[in-house]
Amino acid sequence: MRIPVAVVLGLFLVNASSQEPVRLFAAGSLRAAMTEIMQASGVPATGTFGPSGLLRERIEKGEGADVFASADMGHPQKLASAGRAGGVVLFTRNRLCALASPGVQATTDNLLQKMLDPGVKLATSTPKADPSGDYAWQLFDKAERLQPGATEALQGKARKLSGGADSRPPPAGRNVYGYLVEKGEADLYLCYCTAALEAKAQVPALQIVQIPETLAVGADYGLVVLKGAPSGASRLVDFILSGAGQATLSKYGFSSP
């Protein structure tokens, strides 16, 4: 027997017009997929995209949101624990890749040494503000087991170029990681594999390097409905979790939970 999504999430719904737009706050890595999902769902909705940690802070400060799709489980869980949302549902997965300038000649086998190379500019997103940065720091912790001192060295040299409150946005329509590597701000950029695919589509010369299994970090994406959400929120969430919604996420490089 299929349990209704409204029961699983413990939705806090209020009476509202079925045409009231649902306000979706979602991780920046979900922009393309969620835009397509909103259009296909038949639910009137608007999307606000950005680093998950910063979006959570905006919600906590009172900015209106109905559904929050985060690139981790922790930020939506904080809202749920504070009584601002229902239960957290894992709705898709991602993973880290390295986006490399062609001159670096990075491979899966030599990636750690390239990251540690003093002559290679290594970049990540901003930890705590953006889960992508948190995942990069997890990778650095794993590196310690392979090479003592690696964690301190990597944390010390990593340039936190994106995902922070003061990070400079890229030009309209540009993938931030590909743009910064193309500009020479970074030689190696640890980012989501989905974002790396988008960057390479814009700058074909860039290389996508798979993280070795010994350093690999997965990203679990969590979904919550906020207290006071209109009835359309449950329909949008149902569509995201449906076969059609999951197929759209898969098309953009995400994997099913």
Backbone hydrogen bonds in HBPLUS format (Angstrom, degrees):
<---DONOR---> <-ACCEPTOR-->    atom                        ^
c    i                          cat <-CA-CA->   ^        H-A-AA   ^      H-
h    n   atom  resd res      DA  || num        DHA   H-A  angle D-A-AA Bond
n    s   type  num  typ     dist DA aas  dist angle  dist       angle   num
A0007-VAL N   A0004-PRO O   2.91 MM   3  5.42 134.7  2.12 110.0 121.7     1
A0008-VAL N   A0004-PRO O   3.16 MM   4  6.58 159.6  2.21 150.9 156.6     2
A0009-LEU N   A0005-VAL O   2.93 MM   4  6.09 167.7  1.94 163.4 164.4     3
A0010-GLY N   A0006-ALA O   3.16 MM   4  5.90 124.4  2.49 125.0 137.3     4
A0011-LEU N   A0006-ALA O   3.29 MM   5  5.46 162.1  2.32 147.6 153.0     5
A0010-GLY N   A0007-VAL O   3.26 MM   3  5.12 136.8  2.46  92.9 104.8     6
A0087-GLY N   A0009-LEU O   2.63 MM  78  4.65 128.9  1.88 124.1 134.4     7
A0228-GLY N   A0012-PHE O   3.14 MM 216  5.57 127.3  2.43 118.3 132.9     8
A0014-VAL N   A0229-ALA O   3.32 MM 215  6.39 149.1  2.43 151.0 154.0     9
A0020-GLU N   A0017-SER O   3.04 MM   3  5.32 168.5  2.05 113.0 116.3    10
A0022-VAL N   A0044-PRO O   2.82 MM  22  6.25 160.0  1.86 137.4 139.1    11
A0046-THR N   A0022-VAL O   2.85 MM  24  6.23 155.2  1.91 157.0 160.3    12
A0066-ASP N   A0023-ARG O   2.82 MM  43  5.11 168.9  1.84 147.0 148.0    13
A0067-VAL N   A0023-ARG O   3.18 MM  44  6.43 160.8  2.22 147.8 148.3    14
A0024-LEU N   A0046-THR O   2.85 MM  22  6.00 169.0  1.86 172.9 171.0    15
A0048-THR N   A0024-LEU O   2.82 MM  24  6.17 148.7  1.92 161.0 170.8    16
A0025-PHE N   A0067-VAL O   2.83 MM  42  6.14 171.3  1.84 169.6 171.1    17
A0069-ALA N   A0025-PHE O   2.83 MM  44  6.28 159.8  1.87 156.7 163.5    18
A0026-ALA N   A0048-THR O   2.88 MM  22  6.25 162.8  1.91 162.3 167.1    19
A0050-GLY N   A0026-ALA O   3.18 MM  24  6.69 144.5  2.31 148.4 158.3    20
A0027-ALA N   A0069-ALA O   2.90 MM  42  6.32 142.6  2.04 164.1 175.9    21
A0030-LEU N   A0027-ALA O   2.86 MM   3  5.47 159.6  1.90 119.1 126.0    22
A0028-GLY N   A0050-GLY O   2.93 MM  22  4.35 129.7  2.19 115.1 118.4    23
A0031-ARG N   A0028-GLY O   3.15 MM   3  5.36 170.3  2.16 114.1 116.3    24
A0034-MET N   A0030-LEU O   2.75 MM   4  5.62 170.7  1.76 167.4 170.6    25
A0035-THR N   A0031-ARG O   2.97 MM   4  5.91 149.7  2.07 143.0 151.3    26
A0036-GLU N   A0032-ALA O   3.21 MM   4  6.42 159.8  2.25 145.4 149.9    27
A0037-ILE N   A0033-ALA O   2.92 MM   4  6.17 155.4  1.98 145.9 153.9    28
A0038-MET N   A0034-MET O   2.82 MM   4  5.93 163.2  1.85 149.0 152.6    29
A0039-GLN N   A0035-THR O   3.20 MM   4  6.39 157.4  2.26 141.8 147.5    30
A0040-ALA N   A0036-GLU O   2.98 MM   4  6.19 149.7  2.07 146.7 155.3    31
A0041-SER N   A0037-ILE O   2.88 MM   4  5.87 134.4  2.09 148.3 159.7    32
A0055-LEU N   A0051-PRO O   2.98 MM   4  6.26 155.5  2.04 156.4 164.4    33
A0056-ARG N   A0052-SER O   2.92 MM   4  6.16 157.9  1.97 150.0 155.6    34
A0053-GLY N   A0129-ALA O   2.81 MM  76  4.30 125.3  2.12 138.9 143.3    35
A0057-GLU N   A0053-GLY O   3.14 MM   4  6.39 155.9  2.20 140.8 146.9    36
A0058-ARG N   A0054-LEU O   3.04 MM   4  6.32 150.1  2.14 143.2 151.1    37
A0059-ILE N   A0055-LEU O   2.99 MM   4  6.33 154.5  2.05 151.7 158.3    38
A0060-GLU N   A0056-ARG O   2.90 MM   4  6.17 161.0  1.93 153.7 159.1    39
A0061-LYS N   A0057-GLU O   3.01 MM   4  6.20 137.6  2.20 140.6 151.4    40
A0063-GLU N   A0058-ARG O   3.00 MM   5  5.59 159.0  2.05 156.1 149.7    41
A0062-GLY N   A0059-ILE O   2.97 MM   3  5.21 159.9  2.01 109.1 114.7    42
A0226-LEU N   A0066-ASP O   2.72 MM 160  4.94 165.9  1.74 138.3 143.3    43
A0068-PHE N   A0224-VAL O   2.94 MM 156  5.39 166.1  1.96 153.3 157.7    44
A0224-VAL N   A0068-PHE O   3.01 MM 156  5.39 154.4  2.08 146.2 154.5    45
A0070-SER N   A0222-GLY O   2.83 MM 152  5.28 157.9  1.87 168.4 167.9    46
A0222-GLY N   A0070-SER O   3.13 MM 152  5.28 124.9  2.45 122.4 136.5    47
A0222-GLY N   A0072-ASP O   3.15 MM 150  5.67 134.4  2.37 124.5 120.2    48
A0077-GLN N   A0073-MET O   3.11 MM   4  6.13 145.5  2.24 140.7 151.1    49
A0078-LYS N   A0074-GLY O   3.01 MM   4  6.28 143.1  2.15 147.6 156.4    50
A0080-ALA N   A0076-PRO O   2.96 MM   4  6.30 155.9  2.02 148.5 155.6    51
A0081-SER N   A0077-GLN O   2.78 MM   4  5.95 161.3  1.81 151.8 156.7    52
A0082-ALA N   A0078-LYS O   3.11 MM   4  6.21 137.8  2.29 136.2 146.4    53
A0084-ARG N   A0079-LEU O   2.87 MM   5  5.16 149.2  1.97 169.5 159.8    54
A0083-GLY N   A0080-ALA O   3.01 MM   3  5.17 160.2  2.05 107.8 113.0    55
A0227-LYS N   A0084-ARG O   2.70 MM 143  5.34 157.5  1.75 149.0 144.4    56
A0086-GLY N   A0225-VAL O   3.11 MM 139  5.86 153.3  2.18 158.8 165.8    57
A0089-VAL N   A0223-LEU O   3.00 MM 134  5.14 160.7  2.04 142.1 148.4    58
A0223-LEU N   A0089-VAL O   2.84 MM 134  5.14 145.2  1.96 137.1 148.5    59
A0091-PHE N   A0221-TYR O   3.03 MM 130  6.04 155.9  2.09 155.2 162.9    60
A0221-TYR N   A0092-THR O   3.00 MM 129  5.41 164.8  2.03 164.1 160.0    61
A0093-ARG N   A0255-SER O   2.92 MM 162  5.08 143.6  2.05 148.4 153.1    62
A0255-SER N   A0093-ARG O   2.99 MM 162  5.08 166.6  2.01 137.7 141.9    63
A0094-ASN N   A0219-ALA O   2.84 MM 125  4.86 152.4  1.92 141.2 149.1    64
A0219-ALA N   A0094-ASN O   2.87 MM 125  4.86 163.0  1.89 135.5 130.4    65
A0193-CYS N   A0095-ARG O   2.84 MM  98  5.91 155.0  1.91 161.9 161.2    66
A0096-LEU N   A0217-VAL O   3.33 MM 121  6.10 155.6  2.40 168.2 172.9    67
A0097-CYS N   A0191-CYS O   2.81 MM  94  5.71 164.8  1.83 177.1 177.4    68
A0191-CYS N   A0097-CYS O   3.09 MM  94  5.71 159.3  2.13 153.3 159.7    69
A0098-ALA N   A0209-VAL O   2.97 MM 111  4.99 165.1  1.99 150.3 153.8    70
A0209-VAL N   A0098-ALA O   2.77 MM 111  4.99 174.4  1.78 158.9 160.5    71
A0099-LEU N   A0189-TYR O   2.81 MM  90  5.00 168.1  1.83 143.0 146.7    72
A0189-TYR N   A0099-LEU O   2.82 MM  90  5.00 153.8  1.89 143.0 151.6    73
A0100-ALA N   A0207-GLN O   2.79 MM 107  4.99 170.1  1.80 152.5 155.8    74
A0207-GLN N   A0100-ALA O   2.91 MM 107  4.99 171.4  1.91 150.2 152.9    75
A0101-SER N   A0187-ASP O   2.89 MM  86  5.18 156.5  1.95 153.5 155.5    76
A0104-VAL N   A0101-SER O   3.05 MM   3  5.71 161.3  2.08 122.8 128.1    77
A0114-LYS N   A0110-ASN O   2.99 MM   4  6.25 152.9  2.07 154.6 163.3    78
A0115-MET N   A0111-LEU O   2.89 MM   4  6.16 155.0  1.95 154.9 161.9    79
A0116-LEU N   A0112-LEU O   3.01 MM   4  6.26 147.9  2.11 146.4 155.1    80
A0117-ASP N   A0113-GLN O   2.97 MM   4  6.02 125.2  2.28 136.9 150.4    81
A0117-ASP N   A0114-LYS O   3.29 MM   3  5.05 138.3  2.48  91.3 102.6    82
A0120-VAL N   A0117-ASP O   2.99 MM   3  5.43 168.5  2.01 120.4 123.9    83
A0187-ASP N   A0121-LYS O   2.75 MM  66  4.96 161.7  1.78 134.0 140.4    84
A0188-LEU N   A0121-LYS O   2.99 MM  67  6.28 159.6  2.04 159.7 159.2    85
A0159-ARG N   A0122-LEU O   2.83 MM  37  6.14 163.6  1.85 142.8 147.9    86
A0123-ALA N   A0188-LEU O   2.83 MM  65  6.21 149.5  1.93 157.7 167.3    87
A0190-LEU N   A0123-ALA O   2.99 MM  67  6.37 161.4  2.02 167.9 163.0    88
A0124-THR N   A0159-ARG O   2.86 MM  35  6.07 157.1  1.92 146.1 148.6    89
A0161-LEU N   A0124-THR O   3.07 MM  37  6.35 128.1  2.35 166.2 177.6    90
A0126-THR N   A0162-SER O   2.82 MM  36  6.09 128.5  2.08 148.5 162.5    91
A0130-ASP N   A0126-THR O   2.88 MM   4  5.53 153.2  1.95 172.0 178.2    92
A0133-GLY N   A0130-ASP O   2.88 MM   3  5.63 136.3  2.07 124.0 133.3    93
A0134-ASP N   A0131-PRO O   2.96 MM   3  4.78 111.5  2.45  91.3 108.6    94
A0135-TYR N   A0131-PRO O   2.82 MM   4  6.14 157.3  1.87 159.1 164.3    95
A0136-ALA N   A0132-SER O   3.07 MM   4  6.32 148.7  2.17 139.8 148.3    96
A0137-TRP N   A0133-GLY O   3.02 MM   4  6.33 152.1  2.10 146.4 153.4    97
A0138-GLN N   A0134-ASP O   3.01 MM   4  6.37 143.7  2.15 142.7 152.9    98
A0139-LEU N   A0135-TYR O   2.99 MM   4  6.35 149.0  2.09 144.0 152.2    99
A0140-PHE N   A0136-ALA O   2.96 MM   4  6.35 150.8  2.05 145.5 153.7   100
A0141-ASP N   A0137-TRP O   3.03 MM   4  6.33 149.1  2.13 142.4 150.1   101
A0142-LYS N   A0138-GLN O   3.07 MM   4  6.43 150.3  2.16 145.0 152.8   102
A0143-ALA N   A0139-LEU O   3.03 MM   4  6.35 143.5  2.16 145.5 156.0   103
A0143-ALA N   A0140-PHE O   3.12 MM   3  5.02 121.5  2.48  91.0 105.8   104
A0144-GLU N   A0141-ASP O   3.23 MM   3  5.48 141.0  2.39 101.1 111.0   105
A0145-ARG N   A0142-LYS O   3.15 MM   3  5.76 141.6  2.31 113.1 121.1   106
A0146-LEU N   A0143-ALA O   2.98 MM   3  5.23 138.5  2.16 103.8 115.9   107
A0147-GLN N   A0143-ALA O   2.91 MM   4  6.14 151.0  1.99 156.0 165.3   108
A0150-ALA N   A0147-GLN O   2.97 MM   3  5.61 151.8  2.05 148.0 149.5   109
A0153-ALA N   A0149-GLY O   3.19 MM   4  6.33 162.2  2.22 148.8 154.3   110
A0154-LEU N   A0150-ALA O   2.84 MM   4  5.94 164.7  1.87 157.1 160.6   111
A0155-GLN N   A0151-THR O   2.95 MM   4  6.06 167.8  1.96 154.8 158.5   112
A0156-GLY N   A0152-GLU O   2.96 MM   4  5.96 147.4  2.07 139.5 148.7   113
A0157-LYS N   A0153-ALA O   3.11 MM   4  6.30 142.9  2.25 142.3 150.7   114
A0158-ALA N   A0154-LEU O   2.98 MM   4  5.86 143.5  2.12 149.2 157.0   115
A0161-LEU N   A0159-ARG O   3.10 MM   2  5.64 120.8  2.47 107.8  91.7   116
A0167-SER N   A0164-GLY O   3.20 MM   3  5.03 164.3  2.22 102.1 106.8   117
A0174-ARG N   A0171-PRO O   3.00 MM   3  5.58 159.4  2.04 143.5 143.6   118
A0179-TYR N   A0175-ASN O   2.92 MM   4  5.98 158.0  1.97 155.9 163.2   119
A0180-LEU N   A0176-VAL O   3.05 MM   4  6.16 159.2  2.10 143.6 148.0   120
A0181-VAL N   A0177-TYR O   3.03 MM   4  6.22 158.8  2.07 150.4 156.2   121
A0182-GLU N   A0178-GLY O   2.89 MM   4  5.92 159.6  1.93 144.6 151.2   122
A0183-LYS N   A0179-TYR O   2.97 MM   4  6.13 145.9  2.09 140.6 149.9   123
A0185-GLU N   A0180-LEU O   2.88 MM   5  5.21 139.5  2.05 165.8 163.9   124
A0184-GLY N   A0181-VAL O   3.06 MM   3  5.09 146.2  2.18  99.5 109.9   125
A0195-ALA N   A0192-TYR O   3.07 MM   3  5.19 118.9  2.46  97.8 112.2   126
A0196-ALA N   A0192-TYR O   2.93 MM   4  6.28 150.2  2.02 148.8 158.2   127
A0197-LEU N   A0193-CYS O   3.01 MM   4  6.26 150.5  2.09 147.6 154.0   128
A0198-GLU N   A0194-THR O   3.29 MM   4  6.59 154.9  2.35 140.6 146.5   129
A0199-ALA N   A0195-ALA O   2.90 MM   4  6.16 156.4  1.96 148.4 155.3   130
A0200-LYS N   A0196-ALA O   2.95 MM   4  6.16 160.1  1.99 149.8 154.1   131
A0201-ALA N   A0197-LEU O   3.07 MM   4  6.27 146.2  2.19 141.2 150.4   132
A0202-GLN N   A0198-GLU O   3.25 MM   4  6.56 138.6  2.43 140.3 150.2   133
A0202-GLN N   A0199-ALA O   3.09 MM   3  5.24 130.0  2.35  97.6 110.6   134
A0203-VAL N   A0199-ALA O   2.81 MM   4  6.05 146.9  1.92 147.4 158.3   135
A0206-LEU N   A0203-VAL O   3.06 MM   3  5.96 164.9  2.08 131.3 135.0   136
A0215-LEU N   A0212-PRO O   2.89 MM   3  5.52 157.1  1.94 120.2 127.5   137
A0216-ALA N   A0212-PRO O   2.92 MM   4  5.84 121.9  2.27 145.8 161.0   138
A0229-ALA N   A0226-LEU O   3.22 MM   3  5.74 139.3  2.40 142.5 138.5   139
A0233-ALA N   A0230-PRO O   3.01 MM   3  5.81 161.3  2.05 123.0 128.2   140
A0236-LEU N   A0232-GLY O   2.96 MM   4  6.25 155.7  2.02 154.3 160.8   141
A0237-VAL N   A0233-ALA O   2.96 MM   4  6.18 165.4  1.98 152.9 156.8   142
A0238-ASP N   A0234-SER O   2.91 MM   4  6.00 155.1  1.97 140.6 148.1   143
A0239-PHE N   A0235-ARG O   3.02 MM   4  6.23 150.8  2.10 141.4 148.6   144
A0240-ILE N   A0236-LEU O   2.96 MM   4  6.28 157.2  2.01 150.7 156.9   145
A0241-LEU N   A0237-VAL O   3.05 MM   4  6.31 153.4  2.12 151.0 157.3   146
A0242-SER N   A0238-ASP O   3.02 MM   4  6.08 113.1  2.48 133.0 149.6   147
A0242-SER N   A0239-PHE O   3.04 MM   3  4.88 146.1  2.16  97.0 107.5   148
A0246-GLN N   A0242-SER O   2.91 MM   4  6.13 166.3  1.93 156.8 160.6   149
A0247-ALA N   A0243-GLY O   2.91 MM   4  6.00 146.0  2.03 141.2 150.6   150
A0248-THR N   A0244-ALA O   3.12 MM   4  6.37 149.8  2.21 143.6 150.6   151
A0249-LEU N   A0245-GLY O   3.11 MM   4  6.45 160.5  2.15 148.7 153.6   152
A0250-SER N   A0246-GLN O   2.92 MM   4  6.12 155.8  1.98 144.1 151.1   153
A0251-LYS N   A0247-ALA O   2.95 MM   4  6.18 145.2  2.08 140.4 149.6   154
A0252-TYR N   A0249-LEU O   3.12 MM   3  5.33 134.3  2.34 100.5 112.3   155
A0254-PHE N   A0249-LEU O   3.04 MM   5  5.33 155.6  2.10 147.2 139.4   156
A0253-GLY N   A0250-SER O   2.99 MM   3  5.08 162.8  2.02 110.3 112.7   157
